[in-house]
Amino acid sequence: MSFHDLFDLTGRAALVTGGSKGIGKAIARALAEAGADVILVARGEDELAAAAAEVGDGLSVKVLVRVCDMNDRPAVDALADWAIRTLGKIDILINSAGSNVPQNLVDIDDDDWDRIVELNLTSCMRLARALAPRMIENGWGRIVHLSSVMGLASNPGRGAYSATKAALIGMTRAHALELGPSGVTVNCIAPGPVMTDLPMNLLSDEQKQSFAELTAVKRWGQVIDMVGPAMLLASDAGAFITGTTLLVEGGMICRTFE
């Protein structure tokens, strides 16, 4: 197998949640460029349509969209069923959808907690559970969850978010052991500070600068910085990588203390 073949996804089918923007959209474009048919999933129909046009621009692969609220369990199950019926299989699952509601422990609202756990963790499990049997049957599959550096470290007010992102890492290890003999790998990517809508809307300018200074490279990551790691884990290039969490955080957690 040549170096180029390692990353060739011709004939593969991928599903990307959170695919209408940010990291999800960037990964979806890379998967499509590598030859995979891609389903983009998000809540906003207009955003999905615009993203699909970008992802498929100049390519001959199929780029399909599906509106789905990942907090809606029946909708998630229906998504998986529709995806397999539409493309015949899903070889690659990228669980990129997620959110954060910063709250200190004493202020945590039960509804917010439940919503973040459902979106960031439970929906990832349900979608993987629904799609894995066909991957096992075909003897090839790639499941990639978007965790976070916050799953390995944290900050005040990030309890719910960190809990879900840490849980993804633990879940990944178990599922890697279960699915590995069938040729299916399961991994996490743990981004550090990446310039997406979520942190840009949550953080003050002072906090944004502080995060940049905490990295070894002294800058925020761009969504394109997540594409290479994702393509490694989603292709034959990463066939011997499973159960791991790939930190893509600019060296943020190298530091012990000032």
Secondary structure, 3 states (H helix, E strand, C coil): CCHHHHCCCCCCEEEEECCCCHHHHHHHHHHHHCCCEEEEEECCHHHHHHHHHHHHCCCCCCEEEEECCCCCHHHHHHHHHHHHHHHCCCCEEEECCCCCCCECHHHCCHHHHHHHHHHHHHHHHHHHHHHHHHHHHHCCEEEEEECCHHHCCCCCCEHHHHHHHHHHHHHHHHHHHHHHHHCEEEEEEEECCECCHHHHHHCCHHHHHHHHHHCCCCCCECHHHHHHHHHHHCCHHHCCCCCCEEEECCCHHHCCCC
